[in-house]
Amino acid sequence: IVAVMPVGILLVVNSFLSTRGLSWIIIYVVTTMIVLMAANLASLQRLWQKKDIDYSTELNFDLTVFTVQVSTILAIAALLMPSLKTNPVASTWWIYASRPWGEVETLVNRLFSGVNNPNPDLGTGSKGALVLGGSFDRSESSPVYMYIHTNEYILPPDEAEALGELDMGPPQHYWRGETWDYYTGRGWDHSDKVAVDRTASEPVIEYTIPGAITVTQDVEIVAPRADILYAANQPESVNQPYRYMALGSYDFSSLYLKRAPLAAVKYQVTSTIPYLGVEDLRQASTDYPDWVKQYYLQLPKTLPDRVVELAKQITAGATTPYDKAMAIQNYLRELPYDPKIKIPSGNFDAVDYFLFIQKGYCDYFGTVMAVMLRSVGVPARLATGYLPGIYDYGKQRYEISEKDAHAWTEVYFPPYGWIEFEPTPGRPPISRPAGSLLSNTPFVPLDIGVQVAKTSWLSRLHLPFDLSFLRIVPVLIALLVLAGLLWSLWPLLERRLATSAFIMRVYGRMCRYAAWAGLVKPLASTPYEYARSLGEAVSRAPDSTLRWRRPTTLQATNPAEYITTISAAYVEVRYSPHPVGEETRQRVATAWQAVKGRIWSLVARGTVNRLLRRIR
């Protein structure tokens, strides 16, 4: 154990921090159990040889097969177990432990500042801390992560041209997964510590936003890695049971499923999206609610003064929060985008370091804008999720890939709520009409003829209980098929046993099954005496063996003769000085195949009788 533990610890830590390499952990666990079994067996064999104790030479093969089966079953069971984050106690513990763990991640980032991060947080969802790290690599050929269909009327470009209308393209929604309110100096954390349960279609938080439209989204996450639910802007409700992390009574950081997903996830979410022009935002109130000032103006005491001074310098000519946000956004968009940065060792502030090197990626751009806005009195936060992706006009849905994982800044404007801003260069800025749109209603519902994507039939039933557990049914079927395959292959493995070992195993199995039926072998009885008493019971028992599995040879007139055949072979192995022949092995195998169904009938009857006696 001491020899294999260091490798295991390094493998687990590396896989946990990168969320990759799980298959290697499974291989490690299986091989480690085999090595430990072999080492323990070798130790026992040395002890047996020292004390002149006889043992089967087939133990190595038998125990190896058994160990592989048990370790594989345990590995599969571990993969199928629901995530600990769905357990309320574990979830609460992790929420309070996330900030110390964030400090551990910070230390790791400092120690390995030159190593690329294979797992940027971005849109993946965590409910833990978000630590601003070093470089990461993002493949441009990443697979589709989710599909989203909305009930907005989106006119294809060719139809828009035929109708003489301006092609506006599909709405560029940002698919939010999490928001972050507590800036630590090295990253972000959540101030919320309460998980609130909601039933299907129950509102998250009831509120009214002037000038907002309601958008319904049918979301399919193809291969979820977390239980986070994604939605545009301000989600109102989900069509299946869910939880949210409450920030007081007025806000929340994320929505997530009550159960960790085992396969693709489909859900329908309704969002409220402010539809505002530039003048609407310029004229927004600056009378912020107390909860906004408490959570979204927070800054660490360690924030360098030069960050605040630079923010004041950039926003010197801005008179409204919107103008301040645009000034900082435009300043940041002039800086280069670079995913390959290195973080320094020692204590430092992430925003201050970014402003020193003047480059970074979306996590940094979104963080810097939020922190600088807070420093000049404008409530802001970081949001993580996904970019709009590519819109498929034929299938009327957005296709979002892993490469669309993103982070951006959201600014609070009373009474409209949170508004997205795009400070990351290389991304088009979020365009808004110059005037006021509060009197306009440009949204057209899809009931004019465009078909809405179908939701899951389970969702449309609107049952009062959760049926998401049915997703595990295919996995259970696969496990049953695997168990049946192993059961069928077991006789092939037994053929490798020596004849004497095979007969000893069959006799031991017969006695063990009979004991389960209540027919325990007395210590003082001989094998032949026990065979007679067991044979009498077996003769009266029905045969539960499937007809097609019954042997066609050795058709005894009395089933008790099968017991006698097995017992006689056992006596021959134990007490005869001559080796047992292959013919005896065949007779024992056929006899056992013929009689074990009757013994199982006795086991079933004995079990039922014991249960009835307990009930009475």
GINOR-V549836 format. One line per field, one symbol per residue. phi: phi as a letter, one per 20 degrees, with the letter a starting at -180 (. if undefined). psi: psi as a letter, one per 40 degrees, with the letter a starting at -180 (. if undefined). burial: I if it has 24 or more other C-alpha atoms within 12 Angstrom, else O. Layout:
# GINOR-V549836
phi: ???
psi: ???
burial: ???
This chain:
# GINOR-V549836
phi: .ffefgfffffffffffdlcmfffffffffffffffffffffffffffffelefbffefgfffffffffffffffffffefgfffeegffffgfgfeffffffffffffffcfeefefbfflefnbmdedefdefbdcffdfffebdcddeeedeggfffffemdffemfgefeefdcccddeeocrcbdefccedecegmfffcebcdfmeddcecedcefcfdbefddbeldfebcebgbcbeedmdcbbdadbffcffdbgdcbdcdcdcfdceffgffeffdefffffffeddfbffeffffffffffffegeedcgfffffffgffffeefebfdddefeneaefffffffemarcggffffffffffffdndfbbeccrcfgndeeffelbedddffegbcbdcdecfdenecfcdeefndfffecgfeddfeecffdfefeqefeffefffffflffcedffffeggffffffffffffffeggfffffffgfffffffffffffffffendffffeeegffffffffffffeefeefggfdffedleffcgfffffffffffffffcefefeefffgffffffffedfffffffffffffffffffff
psi: dddedddddddddddddefiedddddddddddddddddddddddddddddefhiiheedddddddddddddddddddddehiideehdddddddddeddddddddddddddfdehihegicbedhdeaihhhaaiihhhefiihdiihhifihhhiddddddefihheiihgihghdiihdhhedeaiihdhehhhiiihehichhihhifiihhhhhhhhdgheiehhiihbghdiieiiiiihhgaeeiidiiiidihieaihhihihihhhgiidddddeiieghiddddddeehiieehiddddddddddedeheiddddddddddddeeiihhegihiiiahihdddddedefiaadddddddddddddeeehhiihiibiidahhhddefihhhideehiiiihihhhfeahhiigehiehhihiiidahedeigehhieeeehhiiiiidddedfieiheeeededdddddddddddddddeddddddeiiddddddddddddddddddeeghhideiidddddddddddddeiihehhdeehieifgidhddddddddddddddddeheiihidddddddddddddedddddddddddddddddddd.
burial: OOOOOOOIOOIOOOOOIOIOOOOOIIOIIIIIIIOIIIOOIOOOOOOOOOOOOOOOOOIIOIIIIOIIOOIIOOIOOOOIOOOOIIOOOOIOOIIOOIIOOIIOIIOIIIOOIOOOIIIIIIIIIIIIIIIIIIIIOIOOOOOIIIIIIIIIIIIIOOOOOOOOOOOOOIIIIIIIIIIIIIIIIIIIIIIIIIIIIIOIIOIIIOOOIIIIIIIIIIIIIIOIIIIIIIIIIIIIIIIIIIIIIIIOOOIIIIIIIIIIIIIOIIIIIIIIIIIIIIOIIIOIOIOIOOOIOOIIIIIOOOIIOOIIOIIIOIIOOOOIIIIIIIIIIIIIIOIIIIIIIIIIOOOIIIIIIIIOOOIIIIIIIIIIIIIIIIIIIIIIIIIIIIIIIIIOOOOIIIIIIIIIIIIIIIIIIIIIIIIIIIIIIOIOOIOOOOOOOIOOOOOOOOOOOOOIIOIOOOIOOOOOOOOIOOOOOOOOOOOOOOOOOOOOOOOOOIOOIIIIIIIIIIIOOIIOIIOOIIIOIOOOOOIIOIIIIIIOIIIOIOIOOOOOOOIOOOOOOOIIIIIIIIIIIIIIIOOOOOOIOOOIIIIIIIIIIIIIIIIIIIIOOOOOOOOOOOOO
